[in-house]
Amino acid sequence: MLPQGRDDRGAVVTSWRNWSGSVTAQPRSIGRPSSEVALIKLIAHAHHERRNVRVTGSGHSFTPLCETDGILISLDALRGLLPTLQGARRATVWAGTKISQLGELLLDAGLALENQGDVDYQAVGGAISTGTHGTGARFGSLSTQVTALRIVLASGEVVTCSESLEPEMFKAAGVSLGLLGVISQVTLRLVPAFRLHERTWAASVEDCLAQFDSWAQANRHAEFFWVPGCDECAVKVLSITEKEPSGVPPAELAPPGTIARYVLPERIDWSCRSFPSPRTALFNEMEFAVPIDSGKECFLEIRELMLSKHCAVKWSVEYRTQKGDDLHLSPAYQRDVATISVHQGAEIPYQPFFNDVETVFRNHRGRPHWAKLHSHVAKELCELYPMWNRFHSLRERLDPEGRFVNAYLRGVMFE
């Protein structure tokens, strides 16, 4: 995703694209710092040259968050755990560490994240910056598991923020889209390592909606996938177990197909291996967080839209739940939410379908996932986020020249 070559004159040419191929960019340069000192120098140089800066982790954002014609910084070399107190249920990790790598590192230490999403390709810093989440009515996003952040500002100053140290900045930085600075280190609250029992089964739409709340209460995690080709739901639940891992590998859930592709063998494994499902088929995605009381109604409207107007779309609709939080730009700010995702193959135009679905989300006062496709702009978003102005006041103080703002964010956040 970070190719580099030379043009016919021998000059170095850099290019970048995201995971699905929906976003491409030609940054002036791509920096790959191998230390925090090198990161600070890169940002200071950009500031001196008056060039904007964006950061890429794994490129799994479908929106142009990383796009820039200035300096693109890859944190791929800043990975791994930093030394931590023995026995403490905390870990500090370099922001470029992929979630998949983090899970195995924590497991070796007998620890785990309390929850994570069903994709684990993302870098920790990017996942936090965009509010990446899993499912579970008792659990918030990955950002809610953060206890401290170390951030390099546009000036080159390094600031640590937490609940007790720069608390206003901490609430804003929890989901910041990279607008405050570059996260170099993340400290996470952890739990003892645990195993999960995974079960999936098919259900009619009526039965799924009638019983989903009870399934979600009876299990640690619950979600369902509506498969439009057969108009059925595949229910997936995860529950803590003391049983030994079963040795059954995870199966891919993303590509379109029959309900049989979603009804999988029961399996038991450590949590970091149970949460994610492999994604090999490329797709584009839209997701909104709607108030939990509107979730089922919103889903039914999307189902009707797909059955009547967009019957050619065969990718599933994913329905999850998430606990509310107090992070300024979190889609779950001060409300429990249902998160509903629609997908389309990366090789197929998605705009007409996504535009119609977004109208449904708008009618339910949904907030878009920052890393997934949407067309909301600042004048709409400021009505959805009570802390919008406070976030921007802090951003203006920390980055008055807009060093971390790109063209896409200018439209989404300011115009």
N, C-alpha and C positions, 0 to 999 in steps of 0.2 A: 504493500500500500504506500510505500515511500520510495518509488523508483527514482533513479538518477542516471542521466546519460549526458551525451554531448551533441550539440548541433553541428551543422556542416562547417562551421568555423572553429570548432573545437571548444566552444564555450560550454561550461557545465549547465545543464538544463535540469531543473527539478520539477517533479510533479507528484501529485497525491490524489488518491481517491478513497472513498469510504468503503465499508464492507460490501454493501449491496451494489455499488457502482452508480448510485443516484447523485453523488456529489463528487466533482473533480476540482482540483485547484492547481495553480502554478505559482507556488510561493517563490519569493526572491531567493530564499535559502531555507534549508532544513537543518536545524540544530539538533544534535543528539548528545546532550550533556551526560557525562558519566559520574558527576558528583554535584552536590548542591552548589559548591563554589563555581563550577562551570556553568550551572544554570543561572546563577546570579550575574555572571559576566555576560552571558547571552542577552539577558533582559536589559542590563545596563547599556549594552551596545545598541540594542534596538531603540532604547529610550534616547540615546545620544543621536542616533540616525533618524529619529522621529518616524520610526516604522511601527506598524501595528504588529501584535504578537498573538498567535493562537497556539493552542496545545492539542496534540493528538495522543490518544492512548491506543486503542485498538481500532478506531475508526468505525465503531458500531452505531454511531448516531446517524439517523436517516436525514436529519436536518443539516444545513450547512454551518454547523457550529465551528468546525475547524477550518473552514475555507478562508484563505488569506492570500494576498499578493505581497505580503510582507514577510515576516519570519515565522515559520512553523516549527514548533519545538516538539520533538518526539521524546517521551520519557521512558522509552523501552529499556534504556540502560540503567534506569533508577528503579531497581526491583529488589524485593526481598525484605526480610524482617530485620529490624534494628535490635540491638541488645535490649532486653527487658528484665524487670525484676523477676527472680525465680518465684514461681507460685502465684504471681499476680495475674488476674483475669483481664489483662490489658495487653495489647501488642501495638507497637509502632511499626508502620510499614511504609516503604517508599511508594510514592503515588503511582509509579509506572507498573507496579506489580499487577499482573492479571488475577482476577478473582479465582480462576482455576488453580493458579499457582499458590495463591494465599491459602485456599482450603487445605491443600496437601501439607503446606508448611505448618499450619495450625494443628492439623491432625497429628503430625509427628510430635507435637508438644502436648497432645491430649486436650486440645481446645478446638473451638468452632465458633463461627458466626451464628447468632441465634436464628437468622433467616437470611435467605438470599434468593435471587431471581432464577428463572428457568433457563437463562443464558448466562454463561460464566466467562465469555471471551473478554469482557470489558476490563480496562485498567481501573484500579480502585479509585484514583483521582477523578476519572471521567464519570464513573458510576455514581459517585457522590455528587458531583457537580450537576448532574442531570436528574437526580432523584430516583435512580433505578431501585426497583423493589421486587419482592416476591409476592406471595399470597398468604393470608392468614389474618383473621379479624383482630387478633391480639398483637399484631406485629406491624411496625412501621417500615419505612424504606431503609436501605443501607445507611443513609445519612443519619438516621436516628440512633445508630449504633456507634457513631463517632463521638469521642470524648474530647479530642483536641485536634487542631489542624495547624500545620506550619506552612506559611504562605509567603512567597517572594512577591513583593509589590513592584509596581512599575519603576519606582525609584531605586530598586535594588535592595531596599530594606527588607529584612526577614522578620515576620511577626508570627507569634504563636497565640492562638485564640482558643478559648474553652468556655465552659459555663462560668468559671470564676475569673478568667483572664480575658479581657476584651469580649464580654458576653454579647454585646450588640453585634459585633463583627462575627462572632461564632454563629449566631442565629441566621445571619445573612449568608455566610460562607457555606452553610450546610448544603444549600442548593443554589449555586451562584453562576452557573454557565461559564465559569472562567472569567467573569467580568471584574472580579476584585483583585486578582493576581494569580500566580501559578502555585498550586498546591504541590509541595515537595514531599511532605510526610503527613501521614494520617495515623492517629491513635484510636484504636477500636476497643469497645467493650465486648468481652467474649464470654462464652459459657463452656462448661466441660464438653468434650466431644460426645456426640450421641448418634445413635443409629435410627434410621427411619424405615418403616414398613410402607411400601408403595402399593396401592391397589387402584385399578381402573375398571370401569364397567360402563355399559351403554344404558341410556335412559331416554325416554321420550321427553320432549320439551316440557310438557305439562308436569310430569313426575319430577323432573329435575328442578324446576322452579319451585314446586310445592315443597320439596324436601331438602333443597340445598342448604337452608339455614340450619337445619338439624344436623346434616352431614358436617357442616363447617364447625358446629359446636362440639360434635363428638370426636373430631379429629384435629390434630395440631394445624394442618394446612388442608385447604380444599379449593378446587377450581373446576371449571368445566370448559370444554371445547364444543361449540355447536358446529356440526358438520353439515353444510348446506346441501350437499349432494343427496343426502338421505333424510335430512331434517330430523336428526337425532343428536343427542348430547353424549359426549364421553366425559364421565366424571372421574376426577383424579383426587385421591386423598393420601396424605402422609401422616403417619402416627409414630410416636416414639416407641421403640421396642428394645428389649434386652437380648433378643435373639441374634445369632451370628449372621454375618453377611451371607446371602444366598448364592452369590456368584453369577447372578443373572445380570447381563450388561444393560445399561439404559438404552432405550429405543428412541428413534427420531420421531417427533410429533408434528413437525412443521409442514411438510409437503401436503398438498390436497390429496384426498383419497376417500375410501370408504370408512365407515365407523370401525371396521376391523383393524385398521391401522392404528387406532387409538386405544383399543381394548387390549392391553398388554399383559404378559405374565406378571404375577405378583413378584416383587423383589424386595430384598432387604440390603441396605448398605449404609455406610457412614453418611452423615447429612450432606457433606460437601460433594458427594458423588450421587446423592439422591435428588437434590434440588434441580440440577441442570438437565436438560434434554439436548442431545446433539442437534445442530442445525447445519446441514450441508447444502440444502437447496437455498439459493439466494432469493430474498424477498424484500419488499418495502412494507412499512407498517405505520399505522396511525393508532394512537391510544389516547383515551381521555379518562380522567377520574371524575366521576359524577357522585353526588351525594348518595350514600348507601341506600336511602329510602327510594331513590329514583332508579336504582341499578337495573332491576328486573324489567321495569317498564321501558327503559331506554334500550335494553337488549332486544325486547320484543319488537320495538319499532325498527331497529336495524335489521332484524330477521325478516320482517315484512318487506322492507325495502329491497333486501337481497332476493327474496323469493319472487317479487313482482317486477322489479326494474333491473336488477343486476344479477339475474339468474346464471350468467356465465361465470361468475366468480365462485371458485370451488375451494378456496382457502378457508380454513376454519376461523371462527370468532372465539376469542379467549375471554373468559370472565373470571376475575379474581377480586379479592377484597384486601383492604389495607386500613390500618389504624391511623387516625388523625395525628398531627404533630403540631409543633409551633415554629417551624422553620419558614422564614419570610416568603420564599418563592416555591415552597413545596406544593404540588398539586393536592396534597392532603392537608393543607394548612387548616387547622381548627375544625376539621370534619372527617369522620370516618367515610370511606369511599369504596365504591365498586369501580374497578378499572377494567375497561372493555377495549379490546384490541381487534382491529381488522387488518388483513394482510392481502397482498397481491404479489404474484411472482415478479421478480426483478426485471424480467424481459417483457412484461406486459404493461401497457399504460395504466396508471392507477388513478389519474386525476379525476375523471368523471365520477368514479365510484367513491373515492375518498371525499370529494366535495359534497356529495349527497349525504354521506354518513356524518360529516362534520356538522351539517345543518341539524341533524338529530341531536348531536352532542351539545350544540349551542342552545337548543331548546330546553335542555336539562341543566344548564349552567355548569357544563363540564369544563374542566381545566385540562389543557393538553399536556401530555408528557413532553418535556422539553427536548428530548432526543429523537422524537418521532414526528412524522409529518403532520403539519397543520398549517392553516393560513391565518391564524389569529395575529393581530397587530396590537401595538401598545394601547390604543384607545379602548380596545376590548379587554385586554388583559388587566389593565389598571382597575377595572370594575370587578374583576374576579379575585384580586389579591389585596386584602386589606392593608398589607405592609408594603405595598408597591412603592409608595413615595419614600418611606424610610429606607428601603433598600437602595433606591437611587440616590438619596442624600449621602449615604455611606459610600457608594460607588464613586460619586463625584469627589468626595474628600480623598479617597485612596488612589483614584486614577483620574485626575482632573483633565488630562489631555486625551483620555479615551484610548490609551495605548492597547487595551485588550478588547476593543470593539471592532468587529468586522462589518461588512456591508449588510449581511443578513441580520445581525443583531441590532444594527442601527434601525432597521425597519421594524423589527419585532419589539424592541424595548424602548425606542425613543420617538418614533414617528407615528 
